[in-house]
Amino acid sequence: MTSKELLYVEDALGHEQFFQTKCHETVSQLQDTCLKNCVEEMAHQHEQIFTSLYGLLN
């Protein structure tokens, strides 16, 4: 992996962590169960993307 590609992956990892954090913050503020479930699923998807990207570094 080139240094430029590594920087891209690191940047993408940071974005996925940010999205997870924002989803969890949003879930804690929502009252609607349906919306909560939707945002929790989004957080889970971002966690899976993070894990996949992280796997590229190993």
PyMOL Python script that loads the backbone (N, CA, C, O; Angstrom):
from pymol import cmd

cmd.read_pdbstr("""\
ATOM      1  N   MET A   1       0.861  -1.171   0.000  1.00  0.00           N
ATOM      2  CA  MET A   1       0.000   0.000   0.000  1.00  0.00           C
ATOM      3  C   MET A   1       0.906   1.232   0.000  1.00  0.00           C
ATOM      4  O   MET A   1       1.854   1.324   0.780  1.00  0.00           O
ATOM      5  N   THR A   2       0.597   2.166  -0.883  1.00  0.00           N
ATOM      6  CA  THR A   2       1.398   3.392  -0.956  1.00  0.00           C
ATOM      7  C   THR A   2       1.064   4.302   0.224  1.00  0.00           C
ATOM      8  O   THR A   2       0.050   4.119   0.898  1.00  0.00           O
ATOM      9  N   SER A   3       1.928   5.278   0.459  1.00  0.00           N
ATOM     10  CA  SER A   3       1.678   6.206   1.565  1.00  0.00           C
ATOM     11  C   SER A   3       0.410   7.017   1.321  1.00  0.00           C
ATOM     12  O   SER A   3      -0.305   7.347   2.267  1.00  0.00           O
ATOM     13  N   LYS A   4       0.127   7.340   0.064  1.00  0.00           N
ATOM     14  CA  LYS A   4      -1.095   8.088  -0.247  1.00  0.00           C
ATOM     15  C   LYS A   4      -2.335   7.234   0.037  1.00  0.00           C
ATOM     16  O   LYS A   4      -3.324   7.734   0.572  1.00  0.00           O
ATOM     17  N   GLU A   5      -2.282   5.973  -0.313  1.00  0.00           N
ATOM     18  CA  GLU A   5      -3.393   5.064  -0.039  1.00  0.00           C
ATOM     19  C   GLU A   5      -3.584   4.886   1.467  1.00  0.00           C
ATOM     20  O   GLU A   5      -4.714   4.839   1.954  1.00  0.00           O
ATOM     21  N   LEU A   6      -2.490   4.789   2.188  1.00  0.00           N
ATOM     22  CA  LEU A   6      -2.562   4.653   3.643  1.00  0.00           C
ATOM     23  C   LEU A   6      -3.225   5.883   4.259  1.00  0.00           C
ATOM     24  O   LEU A   6      -4.053   5.752   5.161  1.00  0.00           O
ATOM     25  N   LEU A   7      -2.871   7.071   3.781  1.00  0.00           N
ATOM     26  CA  LEU A   7      -3.499   8.289   4.283  1.00  0.00           C
ATOM     27  C   LEU A   7      -4.993   8.296   3.994  1.00  0.00           C
ATOM     28  O   LEU A   7      -5.782   8.753   4.822  1.00  0.00           O
ATOM     29  N   TYR A   8      -5.390   7.793   2.824  1.00  0.00           N
ATOM     30  CA  TYR A   8      -6.808   7.719   2.483  1.00  0.00           C
ATOM     31  C   TYR A   8      -7.542   6.795   3.451  1.00  0.00           C
ATOM     32  O   TYR A   8      -8.618   7.135   3.944  1.00  0.00           O
ATOM     33  N   VAL A   9      -6.963   5.634   3.721  1.00  0.00           N
ATOM     34  CA  VAL A   9      -7.599   4.675   4.627  1.00  0.00           C
ATOM     35  C   VAL A   9      -7.698   5.264   6.035  1.00  0.00           C
ATOM     36  O   VAL A   9      -8.725   5.124   6.699  1.00  0.00           O
ATOM     37  N   GLU A  10      -6.630   5.921   6.487  1.00  0.00           N
ATOM     38  CA  GLU A  10      -6.661   6.544   7.813  1.00  0.00           C
ATOM     39  C   GLU A  10      -7.738   7.621   7.887  1.00  0.00           C
ATOM     40  O   GLU A  10      -8.434   7.735   8.895  1.00  0.00           O
ATOM     41  N   ASP A  11      -7.877   8.402   6.835  1.00  0.00           N
ATOM     42  CA  ASP A  11      -8.908   9.438   6.782  1.00  0.00           C
ATOM     43  C   ASP A  11     -10.305   8.812   6.817  1.00  0.00           C
ATOM     44  O   ASP A  11     -11.194   9.285   7.525  1.00  0.00           O
ATOM     45  N   ALA A  12     -10.478   7.753   6.049  1.00  0.00           N
ATOM     46  CA  ALA A  12     -11.769   7.062   6.014  1.00  0.00           C
ATOM     47  C   ALA A  12     -12.100   6.462   7.387  1.00  0.00           C
ATOM     48  O   ALA A  12     -13.257   6.487   7.808  1.00  0.00           O
ATOM     49  N   LEU A  13     -11.096   5.926   8.083  1.00  0.00           N
ATOM     50  CA  LEU A  13     -11.315   5.391   9.427  1.00  0.00           C
ATOM     51  C   LEU A  13     -11.802   6.491  10.369  1.00  0.00           C
ATOM     52  O   LEU A  13     -12.713   6.277  11.169  1.00  0.00           O
ATOM     53  N   GLY A  14     -11.192   7.657  10.267  1.00  0.00           N
ATOM     54  CA  GLY A  14     -11.610   8.783  11.098  1.00  0.00           C
ATOM     55  C   GLY A  14     -13.041   9.195  10.823  1.00  0.00           C
ATOM     56  O   GLY A  14     -13.794   9.508  11.746  1.00  0.00           O
ATOM     57  N   HIS A  15     -13.418   9.193   9.550  1.00  0.00           N
ATOM     58  CA  HIS A  15     -14.791   9.543   9.192  1.00  0.00           C
ATOM     59  C   HIS A  15     -15.775   8.527   9.754  1.00  0.00           C
ATOM     60  O   HIS A  15     -16.825   8.900  10.278  1.00  0.00           O
ATOM     61  N   GLU A  16     -15.445   7.264   9.650  1.00  0.00           N
ATOM     62  CA  GLU A  16     -16.346   6.230  10.162  1.00  0.00           C
ATOM     63  C   GLU A  16     -16.494   6.320  11.678  1.00  0.00           C
ATOM     64  O   GLU A  16     -17.586   6.111  12.205  1.00  0.00           O
ATOM     65  N   GLN A  17     -15.417   6.626  12.377  1.00  0.00           N
ATOM     66  CA  GLN A  17     -15.515   6.815  13.827  1.00  0.00           C
ATOM     67  C   GLN A  17     -16.405   8.008  14.152  1.00  0.00           C
ATOM     68  O   GLN A  17     -17.215   7.951  15.077  1.00  0.00           O
ATOM     69  N   PHE A  18     -16.253   9.081  13.394  1.00  0.00           N
ATOM     70  CA  PHE A  18     -17.072  10.271  13.593  1.00  0.00           C
ATOM     71  C   PHE A  18     -18.553   9.946  13.379  1.00  0.00           C
ATOM     72  O   PHE A  18     -19.403  10.346  14.174  1.00  0.00           O
ATOM     73  N   PHE A  19     -18.855   9.213  12.294  1.00  0.00           N
ATOM     74  CA  PHE A  19     -20.246   8.853  12.009  1.00  0.00           C
ATOM     75  C   PHE A  19     -20.831   7.992  13.119  1.00  0.00           C
ATOM     76  O   PHE A  19     -21.983   8.174  13.512  1.00  0.00           O
ATOM     77  N   GLN A  20     -20.035   7.050  13.626  1.00  0.00           N
ATOM     78  CA  GLN A  20     -20.507   6.212  14.734  1.00  0.00           C
ATOM     79  C   GLN A  20     -20.830   7.060  15.957  1.00  0.00           C
ATOM     80  O   GLN A  20     -21.874   6.885  16.587  1.00  0.00           O
ATOM     81  N   THR A  21     -19.933   7.974  16.286  1.00  0.00           N
ATOM     82  CA  THR A  21     -20.124   8.850  17.445  1.00  0.00           C
ATOM     83  C   THR A  21     -21.399   9.668  17.290  1.00  0.00           C
ATOM     84  O   THR A  21     -22.195   9.760  18.224  1.00  0.00           O
ATOM     85  N   LYS A  22     -21.595  10.258  16.128  1.00  0.00           N
ATOM     86  CA  LYS A  22     -22.779  11.089  15.893  1.00  0.00           C
ATOM     87  C   LYS A  22     -24.057  10.262  15.951  1.00  0.00           C
ATOM     88  O   LYS A  22     -25.072  10.724  16.472  1.00  0.00           O
ATOM     89  N   CYS A  23     -24.016   9.054  15.427  1.00  0.00           N
ATOM     90  CA  CYS A  23     -25.190   8.183  15.492  1.00  0.00           C
ATOM     91  C   CYS A  23     -25.535   7.866  16.946  1.00  0.00           C
ATOM     92  O   CYS A  23     -26.700   7.930  17.337  1.00  0.00           O
ATOM     93  N   HIS A  24     -24.517   7.522  17.751  1.00  0.00           N
ATOM     94  CA  HIS A  24     -24.777   7.191  19.152  1.00  0.00           C
ATOM     95  C   HIS A  24     -25.303   8.406  19.916  1.00  0.00           C
ATOM     96  O   HIS A  24     -26.185   8.273  20.764  1.00  0.00           O
ATOM     97  N   GLU A  25     -24.767   9.581  19.619  1.00  0.00           N
ATOM     98  CA  GLU A  25     -25.267  10.805  20.259  1.00  0.00           C
ATOM     99  C   GLU A  25     -26.728  11.050  19.879  1.00  0.00           C
ATOM    100  O   GLU A  25     -27.543  11.433  20.718  1.00  0.00           O
ATOM    101  N   THR A  26     -27.041  10.826  18.616  1.00  0.00           N
ATOM    102  CA  THR A  26     -28.401  11.054  18.130  1.00  0.00           C
ATOM    103  C   THR A  26     -29.381  10.069  18.760  1.00  0.00           C
ATOM    104  O   THR A  26     -30.484  10.452  19.152  1.00  0.00           O
ATOM    105  N   VAL A  27     -28.983   8.802  18.857  1.00  0.00           N
ATOM    106  CA  VAL A  27     -29.849   7.779  19.458  1.00  0.00           C
ATOM    107  C   VAL A  27     -30.229   8.174  20.880  1.00  0.00           C
ATOM    108  O   VAL A  27     -31.369   7.979  21.303  1.00  0.00           O
ATOM    109  N   SER A  28     -29.275   8.726  21.608  1.00  0.00           N
ATOM    110  CA  SER A  28     -29.554   9.084  23.002  1.00  0.00           C
ATOM    111  C   SER A  28     -30.546  10.241  23.113  1.00  0.00           C
ATOM    112  O   SER A  28     -31.125  10.456  24.178  1.00  0.00           O
ATOM    113  N   GLN A  29     -30.746  10.981  22.035  1.00  0.00           N
ATOM    114  CA  GLN A  29     -31.650  12.130  22.057  1.00  0.00           C
ATOM    115  C   GLN A  29     -33.025  11.827  21.457  1.00  0.00           C
ATOM    116  O   GLN A  29     -33.966  12.601  21.631  1.00  0.00           O
ATOM    117  N   LEU A  30     -33.136  10.717  20.762  1.00  0.00           N
ATOM    118  CA  LEU A  30     -34.397  10.397  20.077  1.00  0.00           C
ATOM    119  C   LEU A  30     -35.402   9.750  21.019  1.00  0.00           C
ATOM    120  O   LEU A  30     -35.032   8.989  21.913  1.00  0.00           O
ATOM    121  N   GLN A  31     -36.667  10.057  20.808  1.00  0.00           N
ATOM    122  CA  GLN A  31     -37.760   9.455  21.556  1.00  0.00           C
ATOM    123  C   GLN A  31     -38.478   8.395  20.731  1.00  0.00           C
ATOM    124  O   GLN A  31     -38.960   7.402  21.276  1.00  0.00           O
ATOM    125  N   ASP A  32     -38.551   8.600  19.436  1.00  0.00           N
ATOM    126  CA  ASP A  32     -39.267   7.706  18.533  1.00  0.00           C
ATOM    127  C   ASP A  32     -38.497   6.391  18.376  1.00  0.00           C
ATOM    128  O   ASP A  32     -37.342   6.391  17.949  1.00  0.00           O
ATOM    129  N   THR A  33     -39.132   5.287  18.717  1.00  0.00           N
ATOM    130  CA  THR A  33     -38.491   3.972  18.678  1.00  0.00           C
ATOM    131  C   THR A  33     -38.053   3.591  17.267  1.00  0.00           C
ATOM    132  O   THR A  33     -36.966   3.045  17.077  1.00  0.00           O
ATOM    133  N   CYS A  34     -38.884   3.876  16.294  1.00  0.00           N
ATOM    134  CA  CYS A  34     -38.561   3.534  14.910  1.00  0.00           C
ATOM    135  C   CYS A  34     -37.312   4.287  14.443  1.00  0.00           C
ATOM    136  O   CYS A  34     -36.424   3.703  13.823  1.00  0.00           O
ATOM    137  N   LEU A  35     -37.253   5.572  14.742  1.00  0.00           N
ATOM    138  CA  LEU A  35     -36.077   6.367  14.370  1.00  0.00           C
ATOM    139  C   LEU A  35     -34.837   5.895  15.121  1.00  0.00           C
ATOM    140  O   LEU A  35     -33.748   5.822  14.552  1.00  0.00           O
ATOM    141  N   LYS A  36     -35.009   5.578  16.397  1.00  0.00           N
ATOM    142  CA  LYS A  36     -33.885   5.071  17.185  1.00  0.00           C
ATOM    143  C   LYS A  36     -33.306   3.814  16.552  1.00  0.00           C
ATOM    144  O   LYS A  36     -32.091   3.686  16.399  1.00  0.00           O
ATOM    145  N   ASN A  37     -34.186   2.887  16.185  1.00  0.00           N
ATOM    146  CA  ASN A  37     -33.740   1.641  15.562  1.00  0.00           C
ATOM    147  C   ASN A  37     -33.005   1.904  14.256  1.00  0.00           C
ATOM    148  O   ASN A  37     -31.993   1.267  13.964  1.00  0.00           O
ATOM    149  N   CYS A  38     -33.511   2.832  13.485  1.00  0.00           N
ATOM    150  CA  CYS A  38     -32.892   3.177  12.204  1.00  0.00           C
ATOM    151  C   CYS A  38     -31.484   3.735  12.419  1.00  0.00           C
ATOM    152  O   CYS A  38     -30.541   3.323  11.743  1.00  0.00           O
ATOM    153  N   VAL A  39     -31.345   4.657  13.348  1.00  0.00           N
ATOM    154  CA  VAL A  39     -30.044   5.276  13.601  1.00  0.00           C
ATOM    155  C   VAL A  39     -29.081   4.276  14.242  1.00  0.00           C
ATOM    156  O   VAL A  39     -27.880   4.311  13.972  1.00  0.00           O
ATOM    157  N   GLU A  40     -29.602   3.388  15.087  1.00  0.00           N
ATOM    158  CA  GLU A  40     -28.753   2.340  15.660  1.00  0.00           C
ATOM    159  C   GLU A  40     -28.218   1.428  14.563  1.00  0.00           C
ATOM    160  O   GLU A  40     -27.063   1.004  14.614  1.00  0.00           O
ATOM    161  N   GLU A  41     -29.044   1.127  13.583  1.00  0.00           N
ATOM    162  CA  GLU A  41     -28.608   0.307  12.445  1.00  0.00           C
ATOM    163  C   GLU A  41     -27.530   1.044  11.639  1.00  0.00           C
ATOM    164  O   GLU A  41     -26.568   0.433  11.176  1.00  0.00           O
ATOM    165  N   MET A  42     -27.699   2.345  11.480  1.00  0.00           N
ATOM    166  CA  MET A  42     -26.688   3.138  10.784  1.00  0.00           C
ATOM    167  C   MET A  42     -25.360   3.082  11.538  1.00  0.00           C
ATOM    168  O   MET A  42     -24.302   2.944  10.922  1.00  0.00           O
ATOM    169  N   ALA A  43     -25.410   3.186  12.846  1.00  0.00           N
ATOM    170  CA  ALA A  43     -24.192   3.105  13.664  1.00  0.00           C
ATOM    171  C   ALA A  43     -23.520   1.750  13.476  1.00  0.00           C
ATOM    172  O   ALA A  43     -22.297   1.661  13.365  1.00  0.00           O
ATOM    173  N   HIS A  44     -24.330   0.700  13.441  1.00  0.00           N
ATOM    174  CA  HIS A  44     -23.803  -0.647  13.248  1.00  0.00           C
ATOM    175  C   HIS A  44     -23.143  -0.778  11.876  1.00  0.00           C
ATOM    176  O   HIS A  44     -22.084  -1.394  11.752  1.00  0.00           O
ATOM    177  N   GLN A  45     -23.757  -0.207  10.858  1.00  0.00           N
ATOM    178  CA  GLN A  45     -23.186  -0.252   9.506  1.00  0.00           C
ATOM    179  C   GLN A  45     -21.843   0.475   9.456  1.00  0.00           C
ATOM    180  O   GLN A  45     -20.900   0.003   8.821  1.00  0.00           O
ATOM    181  N   HIS A  46     -21.762   1.617  10.124  1.00  0.00           N
ATOM    182  CA  HIS A  46     -20.501   2.351  10.143  1.00  0.00           C
ATOM    183  C   HIS A  46     -19.428   1.586  10.922  1.00  0.00           C
ATOM    184  O   HIS A  46     -18.243   1.664  10.595  1.00  0.00           O
ATOM    185  N   GLU A  47     -19.846   0.855  11.944  1.00  0.00           N
ATOM    186  CA  GLU A  47     -18.900   0.016  12.677  1.00  0.00           C
ATOM    187  C   GLU A  47     -18.355  -1.087  11.775  1.00  0.00           C
ATOM    188  O   GLU A  47     -17.163  -1.391  11.814  1.00  0.00           O
ATOM    189  N   GLN A  48     -19.223  -1.683  10.965  1.00  0.00           N
ATOM    190  CA  GLN A  48     -18.784  -2.730  10.043  1.00  0.00           C
ATOM    191  C   GLN A  48     -17.839  -2.173   8.983  1.00  0.00           C
ATOM    192  O   GLN A  48     -16.850  -2.814   8.630  1.00  0.00           O
ATOM    193  N   ILE A  49     -18.141  -0.987   8.481  1.00  0.00           N
ATOM    194  CA  ILE A  49     -17.261  -0.350   7.495  1.00  0.00           C
ATOM    195  C   ILE A  49     -15.908  -0.060   8.124  1.00  0.00           C
ATOM    196  O   ILE A  49     -14.869  -0.295   7.506  1.00  0.00           O
ATOM    197  N   PHE A  50     -15.917   0.453   9.361  1.00  0.00           N
ATOM    198  CA  PHE A  50     -14.670   0.731  10.075  1.00  0.00           C
ATOM    199  C   PHE A  50     -13.841  -0.549  10.190  1.00  0.00           C
ATOM    200  O   PHE A  50     -12.640  -0.548   9.918  1.00  0.00           O
ATOM    201  N   THR A  51     -14.491  -1.635  10.594  1.00  0.00           N
ATOM    202  CA  THR A  51     -13.792  -2.907  10.765  1.00  0.00           C
ATOM    203  C   THR A  51     -13.194  -3.385   9.445  1.00  0.00           C
ATOM    204  O   THR A  51     -12.070  -3.885   9.413  1.00  0.00           O
ATOM    205  N   SER A  52     -13.937  -3.230   8.372  1.00  0.00           N
ATOM    206  CA  SER A  52     -13.434  -3.634   7.058  1.00  0.00           C
ATOM    207  C   SER A  52     -12.221  -2.802   6.640  1.00  0.00           C
ATOM    208  O   SER A  52     -11.226  -3.336   6.151  1.00  0.00           O
ATOM    209  N   LEU A  53     -12.321  -1.501   6.838  1.00  0.00           N
ATOM    210  CA  LEU A  53     -11.210  -0.619   6.496  1.00  0.00           C
ATOM    211  C   LEU A  53      -9.997  -0.925   7.366  1.00  0.00           C
ATOM    212  O   LEU A  53      -8.869  -0.958   6.873  1.00  0.00           O
ATOM    213  N   TYR A  54     -10.225  -1.146   8.650  1.00  0.00           N
ATOM    214  CA  TYR A  54      -9.141  -1.450   9.562  1.00  0.00           C
ATOM    215  C   TYR A  54      -8.429  -2.737   9.148  1.00  0.00           C
ATOM    216  O   TYR A  54      -7.214  -2.872   9.297  1.00  0.00           O
ATOM    217  N   GLY A  55      -9.217  -3.676   8.625  1.00  0.00           N
ATOM    218  CA  GLY A  55      -8.652  -4.933   8.155  1.00  0.00           C
ATOM    219  C   GLY A  55      -7.669  -4.755   7.006  1.00  0.00           C
ATOM    220  O   GLY A  55      -6.786  -5.589   6.810  1.00  0.00           O
ATOM    221  N   LEU A  56      -7.814  -3.687   6.256  1.00  0.00           N
ATOM    222  CA  LEU A  56      -6.871  -3.407   5.159  1.00  0.00           C
ATOM    223  C   LEU A  56      -5.477  -3.091   5.689  1.00  0.00           C
ATOM    224  O   LEU A  56      -4.488  -3.245   4.971  1.00  0.00           O
ATOM    225  N   LEU A  57      -5.395  -2.652   6.933  1.00  0.00           N
ATOM    226  CA  LEU A  57      -4.110  -2.255   7.500  1.00  0.00           C
ATOM    227  C   LEU A  57      -3.320  -3.443   8.031  1.00  0.00           C
ATOM    228  O   LEU A  57      -2.124  -3.314   8.292  1.00  0.00           O
ATOM    229  N   ASN A  58      -3.956  -4.584   8.194  1.00  0.00           N
ATOM    230  CA  ASN A  58      -3.274  -5.765   8.724  1.00  0.00           C
ATOM    231  C   ASN A  58      -2.656  -6.605   7.640  1.00  0.00           C
ATOM    232  O   ASN A  58      -2.046  -7.634   7.929  1.00  0.00           O
TER     233      ASN A  58
END
""", "prot")
cmd.dss("prot")
cmd.show_as("cartoon", "prot")
cmd.util.cbc("prot")
cmd.orient("prot")
